Amino acid sequence: MADHAQSQTIKDNPIGNGLDAFRASFSLVCEDASIPCTPDSLDGLGQEDLQNLVLDLLFALRNLPAVRFLRSKAGHGTLGNNILKLISAVSSGGFDLDRFKPFLKAAVGDDPDDTVIWDHVYDVVTVTESTPPPRTIASSLQQTPWLHNTSSFANSSEYRQDMDRVLKLELGRLYVGLPRFHETYFGRVADLETAAEAVFKDCMGGSNPLFDGGWTGWPKDAKQDDVLSWFAGLCEKLSAFAAQHGSNPAHRRRPLAQPNKSIEGSTGERKLDVGFVNDTKAGKDSRCHWSQVLVPGELKSNPSADKASKAWLDLGRYAREVLAAQDTRRFVLGFTLCGSLMRIWEFDRLGGLASEQFDINNDGLQFVSTILGFLWMNEEELGFDSTITTAGNQRFIEIKRDDLTERLIIERVMQRARCIAGRATTCWKAHREGYPQLPLVIKDSWQYAERDEEGELLREVTGKGVVNMARYYHHETVQVHGTDDDIRSNVRGGLDVTRATNYRPERSMPPPGTAMSGASWKGRGRSIAGKKRSSSQTGAAMPPSKRSCSASPTKASSSAMPNQVHRRVILRDYGKPIYEASSRTALLSALEGCIKGHESLRKAGFLHRDISINNLMINEDDDNMSWPSFLIDLDLAVRDQRHGASGAMGKTGTRAFMAIGALLGEQHSFMHDLESFFWVLFWICIHYDRPAANSSRSRSKDLAADSDEKAVSSPASRIVPEFDQWNYISMELLAKEKKGQVSHKGDFIRAAEENFTPYYQPLIPWVNRLRKAVFPSGGRWERGDPGLYVRMKEILGEAQNDPKVLAEDGVAT
């Protein structure tokens, strides 16, 4: 690089450990592929692995300080802008990844010179600039392994190659080879054992037996299409044999094989090899929705694919979609078939478990029993919540309140967390039978037993008269068969993961959802985020929160196995997320009201610690007696100790909206929450457009129970490449990124003008005023300042009277 200024910039802004996350990803890929972790191994990787690594490297480079100062060779802009375009080009799938191999090899080599790295960056950028631009698509996502829970993505494309790394960390270790697995989940299916023995006997009889030392017609090379055709046909025959013996279960379903057709209802494109669905007329040309999939399956032709990085993770991806689409699902059963080796799986809010492996051509009876079990299980045995009753076209639950039984009619789903492991919160709009004019919200979640119950906190908060906070109505622990519904005893039937064939206490993953602080590159491959932990982490049983960043202390001993309890909280206030406000002034007013609620909550002695776009609500319905705007969700709240930076230690909150200091691990303060309010407004202005023209104060509508469609009143949202990565990069890098956004007035306004949607451009001067209030002199605040509440409310109040903000925006103001 001949340019002296560029050479000096590189020298002044060393890469340092900025590529550690990328190198950790490379180590993980090599480990999964069982190949040496050397630069030459890049030549043996497939296109998907190469694409993942290139994106990892580009996102790591995008967050290095030097990209802000190195100029583009195109003559305008910075190298950072070039890298964003390159990310889009690689994500489109139309870029020749082999061109990156010299670059990748340099990046994973021993102590590469910074100048060499940046020379490679300029080389690949030059190639991109000289080729036609790719089609416009949403950005691919950063694939670093810090984020542990897939439910906390904000405005994300959820591409498969990006989701898998995150999902793997969310699930933690998947335990396989558990004895008593089949008995636990199939033992209650009426007449299954007797019917399976009779059907298997039929399979071995006659002049052309279906089973004769193995299954007749089994494809020897186990190619996917051939196995799918064989599997579907055999399932039909087994069901017919069972019917001949008088076994005719009330629950009718059929296998469905559609490996090349996307299943509807996913955020990203998702396909399913094989499964059992509740539509008896479904065929290979049917359009299937994830809400119809009862038992997902994953087929692999190679028996060696029966491992975490292959079939297990693929099935986990399907389980996540099933749980997201079916709002009363407590757990999901599924299966993997790698060659002729089968496992039965169960996924729940702690992760995943699997049976012992068996060969279907050696143990035909076990295979018959498994298939008939999947065909005959009732809804509760398949994992549906039996405490939610359906009668006619109504769904309801019953609660005991003030010694009286009340029936709560469920109207529709408001929110369903898209994850497997974690708190997995579901919210329904409901009302007490006979009182439809008084809305209630049922919040259903899986809480760690060691934590204080949110319902108890909420009851205390309501009793203290906190304003603009969702008010308490009732709470309870869900009862199934007369006992508290939990994971270890109820859902898993007492199965002991310490008896799994792959259980190794010295290397066991932390409980699903535990945040990782970073990745190390010492002794290449020996210390990888999400793999081997330090001695201070090993054996820890710190229950995580639902969020990506929580690491709150608990009362559990370090040797205790995690458990989660199924609980419900009923709220008296109903609204919609703040980003669905009908106008700019309504948004600003709601934000002001939520800040008042936070101040009131703090005066009552509580710190919220999770200010996010989904926890700030607005009520614009004249017939709704709820607060006009209010906070929800005390999952992560703590009692405010009022000593210095009051609160609790740990990186807590929803990643995209976390304060810079919270990202860096500071003790959580009310000041961090106030900063989060700023990031919420900033995020909304970038990702949301004007509401639909026909929205009104009395016409709000939520997510339908049987559909992923948003109501017509919801504003359009978008994915912005530069901010998409906030969901995925390390907390340390995200802190640096946020510092860069707010440190300089001119840079901030320029970035806002480039990224705010046209609808929210009039708010730029007001968001900038908030920036100056929250970040004095462009830097982080140094001490707590209760006066910030007043200043933020004043700015939001003045903004509501700005003629440019009040100008006609297509809806009533």
N, C-alpha and C positions, 0 to 999 in steps of 0.2 A: 504494500500500500504506500504509494509514493508521496501522497499528500501529507505534509508535515503536521497540519492542524488535526487531521484525522488520527495520525500516529500519536499525537499528544493527548487527544481525547481518550484513546484506548488506554494509554498509560495512566491517565488520571482516573479512569473508571474501570478498575480491574474486574474480571469476571469472578475471581475468587471461587466460592463454593456455589455460585449461581446455577451450575449445571448438575448439582447433586441429585435433584429430583429426577431429571432425565436419566442419569446414570443408574439410579435405583430402578427406574422402569426397565432399562435395558437388562439389568441383572434379573429382574422378575421374568422377563420374556425368555431369557436363556434358561432359567431354572424350569419354567413350564415346558420348554422344548427339550429339556435334558441335553443341552449342548454346552460346551465350554463358554465361559463369559469372556471372550476375546474379540477384538475388532474384526478378525476374519470370519467370525460366526455370523456376521451380518449378511454374508453372501448366501447363507443357507436358509434365511428367513423368508416366509411367505409375504405376499403383498399386504395383507391385513396387518401383520406385525410391523412391517416397515412403515406403513402409513401411521400406525399408532406412535411409533418411535419418532418419526419426523414431526408429528404434531406436538409430542412432548417436548422435543428440542426447540421448536419454534416458539412455543408458549414460554419456555424457560428464558429464551433470548429476549422475548418481548418484554419481560419484566426486569431486565438488567438496566442499570442507570445509563449505560453508554448509548442505548438506542434513542434516548431523548436528545442527544447532542450530535450523533453521527448523521451526516447529511445524506440524502438520497442521491444516487448517481443519475437519477432521471432529471436532476436540476431543480427540484422543488420538494419541499417536505423533508421529513426525517426518515431514517432507516426503519424506525418503528412502524411508520405507515406502510412501508414496503413489506414488512414482515406480516402485517395484518392481511394484506392482499395475498401474500404467499400462503397463509393459513387457509384462506378461502379456496385457493387453487388446489391445494393438497386435499382439502375436505371434499372437493367436487368429484374426486376420483379420476380426473382427466389429466393428471400430472404424472410424468415419467419418474417414478420413485427411485429408479436406479441412479439418476443424476445426483441423488442425495447421499449415495453410499460413501464417497470419499469424505464428505462432510461429517457423516455419522461416525466413520472410523476415526477421524481426527478428534471428535468430541468425546469418544470413549477411550481414547488412547491415554497413555501415561503422561500426565502433566503437559497437555498441549499448550503451545504458546498462544496468548490471546490474539496476537496479530493474525496467526494462522486461522483461528476460528472466524474472525471477522472477515478475512479474505474469502473464506468459503461462503459466508453469508452473502457477501456482495456478488459472488459468482452465481449462486442459485437465484438471487433476486434478478440479476441481469437476464438470465434465461427466462424467468417468468415474465418480465417486462417485454420481452421480444416475441412472446407467443400470445395468441388471442386470449382474452380474458375468459374465465370459466363462467358458467351460468351462475346467476345470483342465488345463493342459498344461505341458510343460517349457518353460523359458525360452528365448527366442530368444537368440542369441549376439551379442556385440559384434563389430562388423565393422571395427574399425580394422586397418590393414595392417601391424602390427608382427610378427605371428606369421607365420613363413614355411613351416612344415611341418605338414601336417595329421595327421601320425602321433602328435603329442604331445598331442592333446586328452585331457583327463581328465574322465570322466563328462559327456559332451557330447551334446546332442540332434542336432547336425549338420544343422540346418535349411539348406535350399538357399540361401536369401538370405544366410545368414551364412557358409556355406562358400565361396561363390564368390570373395569378396574375398581370403580366406586362400589359396585354391588358386591364384589369379592370381599372388600374390607367391611362392608355392612354386615355380611353374613358371618364373618369370622371363620373359625374352623368348622367345616361340615363333618359331623361325626357319622361314620359308616360302620356296618358290621354289627349292629346292636342285636343281641339275642332277644327273643320275645317280641320282636317288632311286629311280625305278622299276626301273632296272637292279640297284641294290644289293639291294633286298628281293624282287624278283620274278625276278631273273636265274637263280636256282638251281632254280626250279620246272621239273621235267622236262617237255619238249615244249610248254611254254606258248606260246612265240612261234609255233611251227608251227600248233598247234591254234587259237590266236586268229585267225590269218590265214584259216584254213579256215572257222571259224565265222562270221567277219565277212563272208566271201564268200557264205556261205549266207544271211546276213541281208539281203544286197542282191539276192538272186536271187528267182525265182518271180514269179507274177502279183501277189502281195500282199507285197512286200518289207517286212521289219521296219525296214530303214534305207533311206531314200530322201531324201537331202539333210538328214537328221535322223531321229530315231527316231519311227516310226509310233506314234501313240497318246500321245505325250508331252503332258501337260497344259499348255496354253499359259500358264495363270495360275500354274502350279507350286504349286497348293494341296497342303498336306501329305498329306491322305488320298488324293487322286488320284495323287500321285507315289508314295506307298507302294504302292498297288495296282498301278500300272504297273511299278514297280521289281521287286516280288516276282514278278510274272508273267513279266517279261522274263528275270530270272535263271533261272527254270525252263526257259525256251525255250533259252537259251544253253547250259545244262547238257545239255539233250537233243540239241542240235546237235552238241556235243562228243562225246557218246556214239556218235553215228552215224559219227564218224571214228575210232572205236576207242579213244578216250581215256576210260578208266574208272579214275580214280585210286582208291587204296585208302582215302583219307580222305574220307568222305561227310559233307556238311553241307548246310544249307539256309539261305536268308534268312528272317528273322523280323521282322515289323513289328507292334509293340505300343505305339504312342505314348501310349495312354491307360491302360495297365496297369502297375502297379508291378512292378519286377523284385525277386525275393526275394533277401535276403542283405545289404541295405543297413542302415546304422545309422539314417539318415533315409530318407524316401520318395524313391525314384529311379525314373525312367521312361526308356525307351530308344526313340528313334524307329524305328530299323531296325538290323539287324546280322546276322551269320552265326553260327549256333549249331551245336553238335555233335549235336543231336537231329533226325534226318531226319523224324521224325513230328510235330515241333512245328508248331502252327498258331496262328491268331489268338486262340484261346480257351485255349491252353496256359498253365500257370503255369511261368514260366521263372526260373531262378536265375542269378546273375552267374557262377557257376562254369561255366555252359554257354555263355556268350557268348565267342566266339572273336575276332570282329571287330566292334566297335561302329561305328555310323554316326550322323550327325546331318544332318537335312534342314532347310533354310530356304527359304521361297518367294521371298525377296528376295535377288538376287545380292549386294547391298550388305552382307549379313550375314556375308560371308566376311571376318571380322576377329576380333581377339583377344577383344573383349568379347561377342561373340555366339557364332557356331558353334564357334570354336576352343575357347573355355572350356567350352562344353557338352560337346564331345567329350572334353576333358580330364577332366571330372567322371566320364564313363563309364569312361575308361581307369583312373582311380583305383579304381573299384569292381571292374573286371576284375582288376587287379593284386592287390587285397586278397583276392579270393575264390579265386584260383588260385595256390597256394603255390609252384609251380615256374615261374612266368612271369617271364622276364627282361625282356621288353618287350612292348608291345601295338601292333599295327597297326590302323588305323581309317580312316575317310573322312568328309569333309564334302561335301554336295551343296547348294549355295546357288543356287536357280534351276536352271540347267543347268550351273553351274560346279562342277567337282569338284577336290578335292585328296585325296591319300593322305597319311596321317599315321603317325608312329611316336612313341610315348611311352616314355621310359626313365628311369633314375634321375638323369639330368641335366636332364630337361625334355622338350620336344617339338620335332619337326622335321616339315616337310611338303614335298611335291613342288611342282612348278610347277603353276599352275592351268590346267585345260583344260576346254573346252566339250564335253560329251558328245555334243551334236548336231552338232558340227563334227569331232570326232576320235572317230568311232565305234570304230575299231580299238583305240585306247588304252582306251576304256571296256570293251570285250570282254575285252581282256587283263587288266584289273584285276579284273573280276568272276570270270573263270575262275581267276585267281591266288588270290583269296580262297577259292574253292571247293576248290582242289586242294592248297594248301600243306600240307606235313607239319607236325608239331608243332614241330620245331626251327625251321622257317622262320617259323612264327607267333610264335615267341618263347619257347617252353618250354625248360627246362634239360635238355639231352641227357645231362648227367652223372648225372642221377637216373633210374635204370632201373626199369621195372615188369616183373615176371615173375609171372604168375598173379595172386594177390591181395597180393603183396608189392612194396614199393618199397624201393630200397636205393641206397647210394653205395659206391664202393670207394676206399680210401685206401692210401697207401704209408707204412708206419710201421715203423721199425727194419728197413728193407730187406725187409719182408714186406707182402704185399697183404692187407688186411683188408676184409671186407664188413660194412657197418653197415646193419642193417635199420631202416627208418623206421617207427615205430609210429603216430605221430599228430602233428598240428600243435599246438604249444603257444602260439605267438604269430606273427602276421603283421602287420607295420606297415601301417597304412591310409594310404598316401601314394603319390605318384608319384616326385617328386624327393627325394633324400636317401639315407641309408644303407639304408633299407628292410629292416630286420632281420627275418629269419624264424628261428624256433626250432622244431626237431622233437625229440620224445622218440624215442630210438633205443636199440639195443643191438648189440653185436658178435655176428655170426652164431655161434650155438652157446652164447651166454652171456646168455640173456634175463633172468637174475636180476640182472645188473649194468647199471643204466640209464646211458645217456649222453645228452647234449644236443648236437645239431648246431646251431650258430649260423651262419647264412648272411647275409652283408651285403655292401654295395658301399662300399668304403672309398676315401677320397681317397689317391691315390698318394703325396702328399707327407707323409702322416702316418706315425708309427710304427705298425707292425702290432700290433693288439691281442693277437694270438697270442704275439708275442715278449714283450710285457709280462706276459701271464698265465703264460707258462712261467717267467719270472724270479720272479714273485710266489710261484708254487707251490714253486719251488726254495728259497725263503727260509722256507718253513714258515708262511706266513700262515694264521691260523685263520679259520674262518667266511667264507671266500672260495671261490667255485667253483674247483675244481682243474683244472689243465691236463691234457689227454690228447693232443691233436694239433692242428696248424693247417696250412693250405695255401692257396695261390692256385689257384682253380678253373681247370682247363685245358679249353679248347674247341678241337677240331681241332689239338691240339698246341701251342697258344699260350695265354698268360695271357688270361683272359677280362676284357676291359675294355669301357668304353662306346665310346670314340672309334674304336678299331680293329676290335673284334669286333662289337659290337652295331650300330654305325653304319657299319661297313664303310669307314671312312676318309672319310666325307662331311665336307666342310669348311663349317662354318657361316658362315665369312667370305664365302662365295659365295652366301649367301641374298640374296634380293631386298630384304629388310628389314633386312639387317645394317648397323648404323651404330655403329662402335666408340666414337664419342664419346657415344652415348646407350644403348649396350647395357646390358641389365639385369645386375646382378651374378650370379654363379653361383647357380643355384637353391638356395634355403635360406639365403642370406646375410641376417643379421638387419638390419632397419632400426631406427634409434634413435628415430625420431619423425617428425612431420610439421610442416611450416612453413606459415604463411599470409602470405607476403610476395608482393605482387603477384598476388593471387588466381589460383591455378592454375599458377604458375611453379615452385613447389617443393613437389611432392607426394610423400609417402612411397611408394616403389615405382615412381616415375616418374623424375624427373631428380635426379641425385645431385650432391653437392658435388665440388669438384675433388679432394679427398682421397679420394673414393670412386671416381671415374671410372676405369675400366680396371682396378680391383682384381680380383685373382683369388684371393681368400682362400677356400680351401675350407671350406665350412660343415660342421658336424657334423650328426648326425641330429636334433638337438634344435632347438627354436625359438630358442634364445638364444645359441647358441655362436658365438663370433667369435675362435676361437683362432688364433694366428699360425701360419704354415706356412713351408716352405722354398721355395715357388714364387715365381718372379719375377712382378711385377705384370702383365707382358704375356702370361704363359702361359695357354693355354686350359685349363679344368678337365677332369679326367678321373677316373674311378672304376674301381677294380679289384675284381673279384668274389673274395671270400675266405671261408674257412670256419674256424671254431674249434670243436673238439670238447671238451666239458667232461665231467668225471667226477661232477659233482654235479647232482642232479635234484630239483626241488621245485615248489611252486606259489606264486603271489604271496601276500604276507603278508596281504592283505585277505581271503583265503580261509581264514584260521585257523578252526579248529573251535570256538573259545571265546574269551572275552575274555582269560583267563589265557594261552592259547596265543599270542594276538596279542602281549601284553605281553612274554612270554618270548622270542618271536622277535625283537621289536624290540630287546630287550636284547642278544640274541646278535649281531644285525647291527651294533650299536654296538661290541661287542667286536671284530667282524671289521674294522670301520673303523679302530679303534685299532691293531689288529695290522698292518693294511695301511700305516698311517702310520708305524709303527715300522720297517717294512721299506723306507720311503723313497718311498711313493707316496700321492698324493691322489686320491680317487675322483671327486669333482666332479659326480656325477649321482645323488644319493640321491632315489629316487622309489618309488611304490607298486609299480612293475613291476620294480624292481631289488633289492628286498628279498624273499627267498624263505624259505619255511617247509617243513619236511619232517616230516610227522606219520605216516609209514608205518613201522611197526616192521621191515618187510622191506627198507627202503631204507637203504643204508649211507652215504648222503650226510650232510653236516652237518645237525643239527636245524634250523638257520637259517643263512643265509649271504647274502653280497652277490654280485651278478653284474654284468657289463657294465663293462669298462674302456675303452670307446670314448673317453671324454673324460678318462681319467686322465692325470696328469702326474707326473713325479718331483718330490717335495717338496724344495724347496731349503733349507728350514729357516732362512730369513733373514726375520725379521719376519713379515709376513702371507704365509707361504709359498704357492707355487702359481704360477698363471699369470694374466695379465690377460685380461679378456674376460668377457662375461655368459654364463655357462655353466651348463647344467642343464636340468631340465624345469620349465617356467615355473611351474606351480601350486605347486611344492615348493621353489622357489628362495628362498634367504635374502634378507632385505631389502637387505643390503649388496651381495650379488651382483647383484641387480636394478639397483642404482645404479652398477654397474661397478667395485666395489672389487676389488683383487687377491684372488684366491680363496684362502681359508684353510680349514684343517680346521674352524674355528669355523662357517664357512658351511655345511659339510656337517652338523655337529651340529644347527644350526638347522633344516636340511631334514628331519632325523628328526622334529623336533617337528611340522613342517607335514604330514608324512606321517600321523602319528597323528591330528592334528586333522582332516585331510581324510577319513580312513577313518571316524572317528566321525560325520561329517556325512553321508557318502554311502552307507554300507553298513549293512545290517540283520543280524539274526541268521542264522547258517548254517541250511541246511535241516535238519530234525529227524533225518533218516536219514543224515547224514554220519557218518563214522567215521575213525579214524586210518589205516585201511588201504583206504579206498575213495575216494581222490582221483581225479579224472578231468579231463582237459584238453579243450581245444577240439578237436572232431572235425575230421578233415581235410576232410570234405566238407560241413560244416555250421557255421553260426554259433552254434549252441546251446551254452549253458554247461552243465556237468554239474550234477546235482541237488545236489551238495555246495556249490556256489558260493553265497555270500550274495547276497541281493537288494541291488541298488544303485539309486540314484535321482539325479535331476538337481535341484539346488537353485539357483533363479534368482540369488540373491545371489553365489554362488560359481562359477556357470557362467561368468561373465564373466572370471574369473581366467585362462582360456585365451586371452583375446583382447585385453584392454586393454593399453595401453602398459606397459612395465616400470616407468616412473616412477610412473604411476597405481597400478599393482599394489603397488609399495613403500609408497605412502601408505595403500592399503587394508589392507595387512598391519600397518602400524604402528598403525592405528586398532583393529585386532582385539586387540592384545596390550598396549596402553599402560595400560589401567585394569582393575584386578581386577574391580570390579563389572560393568563393561561386558562384560568377557570372559565372566564366568560367566553373565550374562544372555543373551548371544549363544549360548553353548553350550547353555543350557537350551532356547532356542528352536530350535536347529538340529541338535543331536545327535539321532540316531535313538533311539527308546526303548531299544533294546538296549544302546547305549553310554552312556546317561545315568549309570550308576554310575561311569564313568571321569572325570566332570567334575572332581572335586577333584584327581585325579592329573594330569590334563592341565594344570590350573591350576598345580600345583606345578612341572611341567616348564616352563610359561611363565615362572614366577618365576626358575627356574634359568637358562634360556636368555636371558631378557630382564631383566637386573638393573634393578630400579626401574622396570620397564615400558618401558625404552628399549633401544636396540641396544647390544650389547657393544662395548667400545672397544679391547680388546687380547686376544690369544690367551691361553686359559686351559686347559691340558691337564687340570686338575682337573674340568672340566665333564664329561668322560667318566665319572668316578667318580660324580658327583652324579646324572647322568641314569640310570645303571645302578642306583643305590641307590633312586631314586624308582620305577623300573619294577619292581624286585624287591619293594619294600614293597607296591606296588599289587597284586601277584599274591597277597598274603596277606589282602587286604581282604575281609571276609565279604560285603560287598555286591557286590564283583566276582566272588566265588566262588559267589554265589547261583545257584540253578538257572536256567539260561538255555535249556533245551530240548535241550542236547547234553551229552555226557560232558565233565567238566572234570578 
